Amino acid sequence: MSKILIIEDEASIRRVLVKILSEENDAYQVDEAEDGVVGLEKIKNNDYDLVLCDIKMPKMDGVEVLEAAKKIKPEIPMVMISGHGDMETAIHTMRLGAFDYISKPPDLNRLLNTVRNALDKKQLVVENKILKKKVSKNYEMVGESEAINHIKMMIDKVAQTEARVLITGPNGTGKELVAHQLHEKSERANFPLIEVNCAAIPSELIESELFGHVKGAFTSAVKDRAGKFEAADKGTIFLDEIGDMSLSAQAKVLRALQESMITRVGAEKDIKVDVRVVAATNKDLKTEIAEGRFREDLYHRLAVILIKVPPLNERRDDIPALIRHFAEKIASEQGNVVKVFSQQAIKLLQEYDWTGNIRELRNVVERLIILGGTEISETDVKMFASK
């Protein structure tokens, strides 16, 4: 049931609005407030899906209510009710975050359409938050070892800044989790995080992938196409495996970092972009620089903050928590009951040499859940988790 609050000092207008909304839809639960002070108090103490608020009221006008409500519960859509002389103020409230405004006396169709649209928007906001939580859980950093707590501390300190970050560590350690956490905890969280696996894109296509191209730039360029940097505007671009990027592409990335400008392949016009760059690599970039495969100036541009993700063998204390995490996740994905691992099984898994790191551990946990008994035993581990 959608809960709607009407803040209106004129009792007659209030009664009309309540009657219209109550008769329109049985699912609307309508509450009333006779002035802005009472209305704001109700907003603080209740969860409303929509607020209809008059602009001209004693004690506290609609603009003040809107500004205060947006600080308390910014997700609630607010529709302002304006008299004939309030139109300029009504438009001003839109700039302050109001969803829409309706004029007095309220037109029936206009009112109902506005209410439905506002409630639809609220539902989309709720669904988006749920989706973001699900996505966020997929990139949760599991563990309380000293190494992982140090990384979490660094993320908390760095995320709110615009500093570029270089994440290093072996394959399978979860470098992408660090990138997602940096983005989700940043001021850019409401804008895109665009991921680019530099190792997976052929060297002759990497520039087009990153910076886009214009029609006719090369044989298969049949139309203009924006690149990843443009797609990430106001957000974050995550350049994974940047050590595999060609030197020519490195030069263009360096320019993008220096000037916040990119040029599509085959074009002459520069495009301004506002992008935070987070990069990751499993290579020793200083060795790559010494051997002429990576630009030293780009390295220093990227490595403002260095975060090293340790291999699993250096954080064995986290293995029990990771096993539980993967067991719950796999059970949820497959619709099964969560299987328990015996202490002996966990102890044996902690002693393994995890050359494939967390990715390998996840695969082993899934294998044991599929092939092992109701409780995963030491025998199951010896039989099915062998290298």
Secondary structure, 3 states (H helix, E strand, C coil): CEEEEEECCCHHHHHHHHHHHHHHCCCEEEEEECCHHHHHHHHHHCCCCEEEEECCCCCCCHHHHHHHHHHHCCCCCEEEEECHHHHHHHHHHHHCCCCEEEECCCCHHHHHHHHHHHHHHHHHHHHHHHHHHHHHHHCCCCCCCHHHHHHHHHHHHHCCCCCCEEEECCCCCCHHHHHHHHHHCCCCCCCCEEEEECCCCCCCCHHHHHHCECCCCCCCCCCCECCHHHHCCCCEEEEECHHHCCHHHHHHHHHHHHHCEEECECCCCEEECCCEEEEEECCCHHHHHHCCCCCHHHHHHHCCEEEECCCHHHCHHHHHHHHHHHHHHHHHHHCCCCCEECHHHHHHHHCCCCCCHHHHHHHHHHHHHHHCCCEECHHHHHHHCCC
